[in-house]
Amino acid sequence: MAYEVVIGLEIHLELQTCSKLFCGCGTAFGQEPNTNCCPVCLGLPGSLPVFNRRAIELAVTAALALNGDIQEESRFDRKNYFYPDLPKAYQISQFERPLSRGGCLQIEVDGNRREIRLERIHLEEEAGKLIHSGDSIMGSEYSLVDYNRAGIPLLEIVTAPDIASGREARIFLEDLRSVLLYSGASDCKMEEGSLRCDANISLRPAGSENLGTKTEVKNMNSFRSVEMALNYEAERQENILAAGGKITQETCHWDEEKKITVPLRSKEGSSDYRYFPEPDLLPLALDSSFIKNIAASLPEMPAARRERLKEQYGLSSKEAVLFTTNRQLGDFFEAAAQTYSSYKNLAGWVQGDLMYQLRESGRSIEEIDPLRFVELLKLLDKKDINRPVAKELLAEMVLNGTSPEKLVKEKSLGRISGSDRLQPLIEQVIAENPAAAENYRRGKDKALAYLVGRAMALTAGRADPGELTKLFKEQISR
C-alpha cells in the first residue's frame, strides 16, 4: 500500500527582548547558570507576573509578517506539567484564545509554489534548561538545572498538517527564518536556542483524507536534522504499517549521532495539561491603532524583495534568492547600485570575488564600504586597471578599507597600455623565448598563452591580456 506523509510543525521562537516576558531579568545568552533569575521566573510564593510590552510588540510584528489575524483580545492560561526545568510546575501560555489565528507562508518546492497554512501563533514563557552529565538525556547519570532561560518570551507558531516530506519541512523553516529575521522579531540563532522546532508526523493511505496516528519528534537542532529526522520517522512508520503493526502515539527523540528516532514517552493530549485561565494576569487587550501602527512599520518581506530585485535590477532568480536570503549582502548590493548602474556586473562581483575575499579575510559585509567597492569597479570599467589588479586591490580594500584609487597611485598599479609602451616588452619576450614564438607560427595556440603570461609577469599584471594577445599576433605574423 502507498502512503502519504503528513507533517505539522511547532516552532518556538525566542523574541529579541532585553528582559523576560513577565519580569525584569535579563535574557543575554551564555551567562553563568542561575544568575538571571528572580522570584517571578523562579515561581516563588507571592511573586506576580507583569507583561513585557516589547515582547507583545515583537509578537504582533512576527504574526503580521506571517499574515496572521491578530486577536484584539487574547488570554493567558496555565499549562500544568511536572518537569525539573519548570520551577512553578506550570507554564504561562495561551491555549483557547491565542494572540493570532490563521496565517500562511508561501514556499517553492521544485519550481512549484505551495502555501503552508498556520493554525495559530501564541505567546508563552520559556522553561529552564537541563544540563546532562552525558552526551544526551538517554545516556546521563544525572542532570543539572539552569533557570536563566526560565521566563524568556517565546512565540509558538503552529502549522496546519500541510507539509508532505522532510525536505518540504526544511524549505518551510528556511523561508520562515528569513521572514522572522526581516521582521526583526528574533535573531533566529538555532545554536543559541532562539529558534527550535518540534514536529508531528503521521502516515495515511494515499488519497485518504483521514489522518493517521502521529508521533512527535524532538531534539532537532538544525534544518538538516529536521529533514533527516522526519524522513527517517516516515520510513520507520511505513515499515511498521507494512508489517501489519500499529503506530503508537508517542514522543520520539532524534539521536543526531546514530541518525535514528528513539521513543521517549507516550504523547500527552491537551486534557493532560489541565489548562485553566491564568488568575494573575488580565486578558491581553490590543487597541486596533496599536496593531495598525505595527503593520504600517513592517519592512519589505523576503518574497516581495525577491520579485523587486528581479524587476528593478534584472537579476536572475538565483541572484535574487541569494541577495534576499543573505539580507546584509542584498543591502550592500542595493547601496552600491545607487551609484553604479551596471547591475549584472555588480551582482557578479558581489557574489563572486567579494564573497570569496570576505571568507578568506574573516570580514563581514557590514565592514565593507559600498562606495569604495564601486570606486574599484569604475577603475576597471575605465580600463585604468585590469582584472588581476582589480582582484589584488579588492583583497587589500576588504582587509584594510583603503581607497582603491589611493592604492593605485601608491603602488603604481595603473594599467600599462598602448603599443608604444608594450611593443618593447613584446620584442623582449619573443627574443627570450624564440621556441615559443616558433611553436605559435606552427599553429600551437598554447604557445601564445605562454608568451602573454611572460609579458604579464614583466608588467606585474598591469597590462591587459587581450591587448597583449593582439600585439603578439601582429608581431609574430610579420
C-alpha positions in Angstrom: 0.0 0.0 0.0 1.2 3.5 -0.8 1.2 6.1 2.0 1.3 9.9 2.2 3.4 11.7 4.8 1.6 14.3 6.8 3.6 16.8 8.9 2.8 19.7 11.1 5.4 21.8 12.8 5.5 23.6 16.1 8.2 26.3 16.0 9.4 28.0 19.2 10.9 31.5 18.6 12.7 33.4 21.2 11.8 37.1 20.9 14.6 39.6 20.8 13.9 41.4 24.1 16.3 42.6 26.8 14.2 41.3 29.6 11.9 38.3 30.2 8.2 38.0 29.5 6.9 38.7 33.0 9.8 40.1 34.9 12.9 42.3 34.5 15.5 39.6 34.5 18.0 39.8 31.5 17.9 37.5 28.5 21.5 37.6 27.4 22.8 34.2 26.2 25.8 32.5 27.8 25.6 33.9 31.3 26.7 32.0 34.4 24.0 29.4 35.4 21.2 30.7 37.6 22.4 34.3 37.6 19.5 35.8 35.6 16.7 34.7 38.0 14.2 36.4 40.4 11.2 35.3 42.4 8.9 35.7 39.4 10.7 33.5 37.0 11.5 31.0 39.7 7.9 30.8 40.7 8.4 31.7 44.4 5.3 32.3 46.5 3.9 35.8 46.5 5.5 36.8 43.2 3.3 38.2 40.4 3.9 38.4 36.6 3.8 41.7 34.7 3.5 42.0 30.9 6.6 43.0 28.9 5.3 45.4 26.3 8.2 45.0 24.0 7.6 41.2 23.8 4.0 41.9 22.8 5.1 44.3 20.1 7.5 41.8 18.6 5.0 39.0 18.8 2.4 41.1 16.9 5.1 42.1 14.4 6.0 38.5 13.7 2.4 37.4 13.4 1.6 40.2 10.9 4.6 39.3 8.8 3.2 35.8 8.6 -0.3 37.1 7.5 -1.8 36.2 10.9 -5.2 37.5 12.1 -4.3 39.4 15.3 -6.9 39.0 18.0 -7.7 42.2 19.8 -8.3 40.3 23.0 -6.3 37.2 23.9 -5.8 35.3 27.2 -3.1 33.6 29.1 -3.5 30.1 30.6 -1.7 27.8 33.0 -0.3 24.7 31.3 0.3 22.3 34.1 3.0 19.6 33.9 5.8 18.4 36.2 9.4 18.6 34.9 12.6 19.7 36.6 13.2 22.7 34.4 9.7 24.2 35.1 10.0 25.7 38.6 6.3 26.6 39.0 5.1 23.2 37.8 3.1 25.1 35.2 3.9 27.3 32.2 2.1 30.5 31.4 1.0 30.1 27.8 -2.0 30.7 25.6 -4.5 28.0 24.7 -8.1 28.7 23.8 -7.6 32.4 22.9 -4.2 32.9 21.2 -2.6 36.1 20.1 -3.1 35.3 16.4 -5.2 32.9 14.4 -4.6 31.7 10.8 -1.8 33.0 8.6 0.3 31.3 5.9 3.7 31.2 4.2 4.3 30.5 0.5 7.2 28.2 -0.3 8.7 26.9 -3.5 9.4 23.2 -4.0 10.9 22.1 -7.3 9.6 25.2 -9.1 6.1 24.9 -7.7 4.6 27.4 -5.3 2.9 25.9 -2.2 1.0 27.6 0.6 1.6 26.2 4.1 -1.2 27.3 6.4 -0.7 28.4 10.0 -3.2 27.4 12.6 -2.2 29.8 15.4 0.6 31.9 16.9 0.7 32.5 20.6 2.9 33.8 23.4 4.3 31.8 26.2 7.2 31.7 28.6 10.3 29.6 28.2 11.2 26.8 30.6 14.7 26.4 32.1 17.5 24.2 30.7 18.6 20.8 31.8 22.4 20.2 31.6 23.1 16.5 31.3 26.1 14.7 32.6 26.5 12.7 29.4 26.1 13.5 25.8 22.3 13.2 25.9 19.5 12.6 28.3 19.5 8.9 27.3 23.0 8.2 28.5 23.3 10.5 31.5 23.6 9.6 35.2 22.3 12.9 36.4 21.2 16.4 35.1 21.6 19.9 36.5 19.1 22.7 36.0 19.9 26.2 34.8 16.9 28.6 35.3 18.4 31.5 33.3 16.1 30.8 30.4 13.0 30.3 32.5 10.6 33.1 31.6 12.2 34.2 28.3 9.5 35.3 25.9 8.6 32.7 23.3 6.4 32.8 20.3 5.0 29.4 19.3 4.0 29.1 15.6 1.8 26.1 14.8 1.3 25.0 11.2 -1.5 23.0 9.7 -0.7 19.5 8.6 0.2 20.7 5.1 3.8 19.5 4.8 4.5 16.3 2.9 8.2 15.5 3.4 11.3 16.3 5.5 12.6 18.3 2.6 9.4 20.5 2.5 9.8 21.0 6.2 13.3 22.2 5.8 12.4 24.6 3.0 9.5 25.9 5.0 11.8 26.6 8.0 14.4 28.3 5.9 11.8 30.6 4.4 10.2 31.2 7.8 13.6 32.1 9.3 14.0 34.7 6.5 10.7 36.3 7.3 11.3 36.4 11.0 14.8 37.9 10.5 13.4 40.6 8.2 10.6 41.4 10.7 13.2 41.9 13.5 11.3 39.8 15.9 14.2 37.4 16.6 17.8 36.7 15.8 16.7 33.1 14.9 20.0 31.6 16.2 19.4 27.8 16.4 22.7 27.3 18.1 21.6 29.5 21.0 18.1 28.1 21.1 16.4 31.2 19.6 14.7 29.0 17.0 13.6 25.5 17.8 11.3 23.1 16.1 9.2 20.0 17.1 7.3 18.0 14.5 4.1 15.9 14.5 4.3 13.3 11.7 1.9 10.6 10.6 1.1 8.4 7.6 -2.2 7.8 5.8 -3.1 5.7 2.8 -2.6 7.7 -0.4 -5.7 9.7 -1.3 -7.3 9.4 2.1 -8.5 12.4 4.0 -8.2 10.8 7.4 -5.1 11.5 9.5 -3.1 8.6 10.9 -1.7 8.2 14.4 1.0 10.8 14.9 4.3 10.8 16.7 6.1 13.9 17.9 9.8 14.3 17.1 12.0 16.4 19.3 15.7 17.4 19.6 16.2 18.5 16.0 18.9 21.2 16.3 19.4 22.2 12.6 17.3 22.4 9.5 19.3 19.5 8.1 18.4 17.5 11.2 14.7 18.3 10.7 14.8 16.9 7.2 16.8 13.8 8.2 14.7 13.0 11.3 11.4 13.3 9.6 12.4 11.2 6.6 13.7 8.6 9.0 10.5 8.6 11.1 8.3 8.4 8.0 10.3 5.3 6.8 10.0 3.8 10.3 6.3 4.2 10.4 5.9 2.8 6.9 7.8 -0.3 7.9 5.6 -0.8 10.9 2.4 -0.4 8.9 3.7 -2.6 6.1 4.4 -5.4 8.6 0.8 -5.1 9.9 1.6 -3.2 13.1 0.1 -0.1 14.6 1.7 3.3 15.3 1.8 4.3 18.9 1.2 8.0 19.8 4.4 8.9 21.5 7.2 11.5 21.7 10.4 10.5 20.0 14.0 11.8 20.5 16.2 12.4 17.4 19.6 10.8 18.0 21.9 13.0 16.0 24.9 10.6 16.3 23.0 7.4 15.3 20.6 9.2 12.9 17.6 7.5 14.3 14.4 8.4 16.3 14.1 6.9 19.8 10.8 6.6 21.6 10.8 8.5 24.9 7.3 8.5 26.4 3.6 8.4 25.5 2.4 11.6 23.9 0.2 13.9 26.1 -3.1 15.3 25.0 -4.4 18.8 25.8 -6.5 17.5 28.6 -3.4 16.1 30.4 -2.1 19.7 30.8 -5.3 20.8 32.7 -5.3 24.2 31.1 -7.2 27.0 33.0 -7.1 30.8 32.8 -4.0 32.4 34.4 -5.5 34.2 37.5 -2.6 36.6 38.0 -3.0 38.2 34.5 -5.8 40.1 32.9 -6.8 39.3 29.3 -4.4 41.0 26.8 -6.4 43.7 25.0 -4.8 45.3 22.0 -6.1 48.5 20.6 -6.7 48.5 16.8 -4.5 51.5 16.4 -1.7 49.6 18.1 -2.0 46.8 15.6 -2.3 49.2 12.6 0.8 51.1 13.6 2.9 47.9 13.8 1.5 46.8 10.4 2.5 50.1 8.9 6.0 49.8 10.2 6.7 46.3 8.7 9.7 46.2 6.4 9.6 44.7 2.9 9.3 40.9 3.3 11.6 38.4 1.5 9.2 37.2 -1.2 8.4 40.8 -2.2 12.1 41.7 -2.2 13.0 38.8 -4.4 10.5 39.9 -7.1 11.6 43.5 -6.8 15.3 42.7 -7.2 14.5 40.8 -10.4 12.3 43.5 -11.8 14.3 46.6 -10.7 17.8 45.3 -11.4 17.3 42.5 -13.9 18.8 39.8 -11.6 18.3 36.1 -12.1 16.1 34.1 -9.7 19.2 32.6 -8.2 20.8 36.0 -7.6 17.6 37.4 -6.2 17.3 34.4 -3.8 21.0 34.9 -2.6 20.5 38.7 -2.0 17.3 38.1 -0.2 18.4 35.1 2.0 21.6 37.0 2.9 19.9 40.3 3.8 23.1 42.1 4.6 24.6 41.1 1.2 21.4 42.3 -0.5 21.6 45.6 1.4 25.2 46.1 0.2 24.2 45.3 -3.4 21.4 47.9 -3.3 23.6 50.5 -1.7 26.3 50.0 -4.3 23.6 50.1 -7.1 22.7 53.6 -6.1 25.9 54.9 -7.8 26.7 52.0 -10.2 24.2 51.1 -12.9 25.9 48.1 -14.5 23.8 45.8 -12.2 24.7 42.5 -13.7 28.4 43.2 -13.4 27.9 44.5 -9.9 26.0 41.3 -8.9 28.7 39.1 -10.4 31.5 40.8 -8.5 29.5 40.8 -5.2 28.5 37.1 -5.3 31.9 36.1 -6.7 35.1 37.9 -5.8 33.8 39.9 -2.9 32.2 36.9 -1.1 35.5 35.0 -1.7 37.5 37.8 -0.1 35.1 38.0 2.8 35.5 34.3 3.5 39.3 34.5 3.2 39.7 37.5 5.5 37.0 36.7 8.0 35.4 40.1 7.5 31.7 40.7 7.4 29.9 42.5 4.6 28.8 45.2 7.0 32.5 46.2 7.3 32.8 47.0 3.6 32.1 50.4 2.2 29.9 50.1 -0.9 31.2 53.4 -2.3 34.8 52.0 -2.1 33.6 48.9 -4.0 32.0 51.0 -6.7 35.2 53.0 -6.9 37.1 49.8 -7.7 34.6 48.7 -10.4 34.7 52.1 -12.1 38.5 52.0 -12.3 38.2 48.6 -14.0 35.5 49.9 -16.4 37.6 52.9 -17.4 40.5 50.4 -18.1 42.7 52.3 -15.5 43.4 48.8 -14.1 43.0 45.3 -15.4 41.1 42.4 -13.7 44.1 40.8 -12.0 45.0 44.2 -10.4 41.3 44.7 -9.5 41.3 41.4 -7.6 44.5 42.5 -5.8 43.0 45.8 -4.9 39.8 44.2 -3.7 41.7 41.9 -1.3 43.5 45.0 0.1 40.3 47.0 0.4 38.5 44.2 2.2 41.3 43.8 4.7 42.1 47.4 5.4 39.3 49.5 3.9 41.8 51.5 1.8 40.6 53.5 -1.2 41.4 51.6 -4.5 42.3 54.9 -6.2 44.8 55.7 -3.5 46.3 52.2 -3.7 46.7 52.5 -7.5 48.7 55.7 -7.0 50.8 54.5 -4.1 51.7 51.1 -5.6 51.9 52.4 -9.3 49.4 49.8 -10.3 47.8 51.7 -13.1 47.3 49.9 -16.4 50.1 49.7 -18.9 48.7 50.1 -22.4 49.4 51.3 -25.9 51.8 49.8 -28.4 54.4 52.4 -27.7 54.8 51.0 -24.1 54.0 47.4 -24.8 55.9 46.8 -28.0 59.4 46.8 -26.4 58.1 44.2 -23.9 56.8 42.0 -26.7 60.0 42.1 -28.6 61.9 41.3 -25.4 59.7 38.3 -24.6 60.0 36.9 -28.2 63.7 37.4 -28.1 64.0 35.5 -24.8 61.5 32.7 -25.9 62.2 32.1 -29.7 61.0 28.5 -29.4 57.6 29.5 -28.1 57.2 32.1 -30.9 58.1 29.5 -33.5 55.6 27.0 -32.0 52.9 29.5 -32.3 53.8 30.1 -36.0 53.3 26.3 -36.4 49.8 26.5 -35.1 50.3 25.7 -31.4 47.9 28.2 -29.6 49.2 27.3 -26.1 52.5 28.8 -27.0 50.8 32.2 -27.4 49.3 32.0 -24.0 52.8 31.3 -22.6 54.2 34.4 -24.3 51.3 36.5 -23.0 51.9 35.1 -19.5 55.6 36.1 -19.6 54.7 39.6 -20.6 52.1 39.9 -17.9 54.8 38.8 -15.4 57.1 41.6 -16.6 54.4 44.2 -16.1 53.4 42.8 -12.7 49.9 42.1 -14.0 49.3 45.7 -15.1 49.0 45.1 -18.9 45.7 44.0 -20.5 45.9 40.3 -21.6 43.7 41.0 -24.6 45.8 43.8 -25.9 49.0 41.8 -25.4 47.5 38.9 -27.3 46.6 41.2 -30.2 50.1 42.7 -30.3 51.9 39.3 -30.1 49.9 38.0 -33.0 50.8 41.1 -35.1 54.5 40.9 -34.2 54.9 37.1 -34.8 53.0 37.2 -38.1 55.3 39.9 -39.6 
